[in-house]
Amino acid sequence: MQRSSDSTSDHIQNFLKFQQEQFHLTKEECESATEYFQLESFAKNDYFVTQGKVCRKLAFIAEGIMRYCMFRDDGSDVTCFFMCENDFVGDPDSFFEQKPSDKNVQALTDCQLITISYDNMQKLLQNVPRGKEVNAAIAHYVTMKMLHQRTFLLNLDATVRYKEFMREYPHVLQRVPLSYVANFLGIAQQSLSRLRKQIPAKPRL
């Protein structure tokens, strides 16, 4: 991976640190694996994964916020999950099986993604001794992150859902349109606005 600027270098160093901490790889193993990834820019509102098409890449979010969403027959959409810095995004099932995805992943802000293509993933599996562990860890991370977001919303009333969202994802609340947050929480935007007035966010330290 090329290191063309200070910000690029920072993103790469953060990615290396993430691999060491989350995947328990050595520094040398992380550097070997990272050679198969590349830094890409995605503009706000661009789609990284599109329903009905094969997911061609998986990505680590170096900067920005993305959402998983689905579209109803009437053209409206439902926000299913949010992903932001230090999360992986993509559709592992579609990516590894090379079959059409049933998901959409959209950038809600301008994003910097560290991506790996299907071909490069195959090279990583062949050439990096612990490549299979990296492969499995990425797929597991994406799946568990999505499960966690849905689980904490189950069987909670609107006020508790909002409080939990503020506690877990304050960075999302401050950076994306409220319509997406209300949609994710399953409440009307007017209700979310009332809750924000009743329960002010804690100041950032």
N, C-alpha and C positions, 0 to 999 in steps of 0.2 A: 504494500500500500504506500502510495506516495505521500510525502510530508511537505506540502507546498506552502503552509502558513502556520502561524502560531495557533490559530483556532483549530486547524486540522490536527496539529500535533497534540493539542489538549484533548480533542475528541478521541484520538487513538490511545493516548495514555489512560484515559478514563475507561475505554473499552478493555484494555489490557488488565487494568485493576479489577474491573467487573468480572472478567473471566477467572482471575486468580481467586477472588473471594467467593463467587457463586459456583464455579465449576471445579475449584480446587486444583487448578493447573499450575505448573511451575511457570516462571517468567519465560523460560525458553520455549515451553510448549505453547504458551499464549502467543508469543511472537511468531511461531511457526504457523499456528492456526490463522492468525490475523492476516497473513500474506494472501489468503484466499478471499478476503473481504475488500470492499472499496467504499469510499465515502461518496455519497450522492446527495444532491439537493432535491427536495420535493416542495413545490409551491403550495400555498394554502388552497384547499378545496380539491387538489389533485387526488386521484385514487391510486393507492398502492396495490390493492387487490380488488378485482371486480367480479361480482357474481356471474357465474356461467363461463368464466375464463380460468385457465390454469394459473395458479400462483407461481410465478417464475422466480421469485426471490423471497428470502427471509431477511429481516433487518433488525438491527439494534438502533434504538432511537438515541442519537447523540444530542439532539436538540429539537424541541417541538412537542406538539400534542397531536395524537391521531385518535380516531374513533372507529370501532366496528359498528356497522349498521346494516339494516335490512330494509327492503322496500315492500310496501303493501301493494295490493292490486290497484288501489285507488291513486297510487303515485306518491303517497306520503311515506315517510321513512321513520324507522325506530332506531334510536341510539342504544346499542347493546352493551358496549364497553368503551372505556377510555384507556389509552396507553400514552405514556410520556417518557421523559428522559430516563434512561437505564432500564427500559422495557424492550422486549423483543416483539415484533409484529409480523404478521403474515398468516397464512393458513397452512399449518404443518401437514395436515392430511392431504390437501391438494398439492402441495409442494413435493412431498416425498412420493406420493402415488402418481403424480403428474396427471391428475384428473380435474375437471372443472370444479371451481370453488362454489360453495353456497354462501359465501361471505363477501362483504364489501369493507375495505379499510380506506378511510379518507383522512387526509391531512387537514386538521382544523387550524393550524398555524403553518407558517413556513417551517420546514423541517430539514434537519441534517440527519441522514440515515447512513449507517454502516451496513452495507448489504452483502449478501452472498447469493450467487446464482446457483441453479441446480447443477450445472456442469462443474462449477468450482466446489460445490459441496461433495460431489463424487470424487474430485481430486483430493480434497481434504481427507475424506474417508480412506483413500488409498495411500496417501503420503504422510499423514500425521499419525503417529502411533496411537494416540488416544482420540482419534477423530470420531470414532463411533460414540464415545462418551460425550463429546461436544455436541454431536448430532442429537443424541437422545436428550441431553440437558436442555437444549434450545426448545425442542418440541414440548418437553415437560414444563418448562418455564412458561411458555405461552398459554398452555392449557390450564395450568394451575392459577395463573394470574386472572384469567377470565372467570374461572369458577369462583374465585374469591370475591370478585366484584359482584357477582350475582347473589352469592350466598349471604353477604352481609345485608342485603336488601330484603330478604325473605321475611315475611310475617312481622313487618315493622310498619307503624303508621307513618304518615307523611312527615311529621315533625321529627321523629326518631331517625327516619331515613336521611333527612336533610342533615341532622347533627352528625350522623355517622359519615356521611359524605364529606362534610367539612373537616372532620377529624382525619379521615383517610386520604382525601384528595383536595386539600385546600389550594394547591397550585393549579388544579384544573379549574376550579370555580372562578379563579381570578383571571383566567386567560382565554376562556372560550365563551361564545354566546350563551346567554341563559336559556335560550330555547332548547339547546342540546342537553343541558343539565336537567331541565324540567322533564324532557322526554325520557331521559335515562332513569330518573327517579319515579316516573309514572304519575306526575302531577301536572296541573295546568301551570303555564308560565306565570299567571297572575297569583296563583297560590305560592309559587316559589318566591315571587317578589315580596309577598306578605311575610313569609318565613324569614327572608333576609333582613327585613326591618325588625321583626320580633327577636331574632337571634343573630346579632351582629357577629361577624367573623372576628376571631382573636387577632390582634395586631401581630405582624410578622416580626420576629426578633432579629 
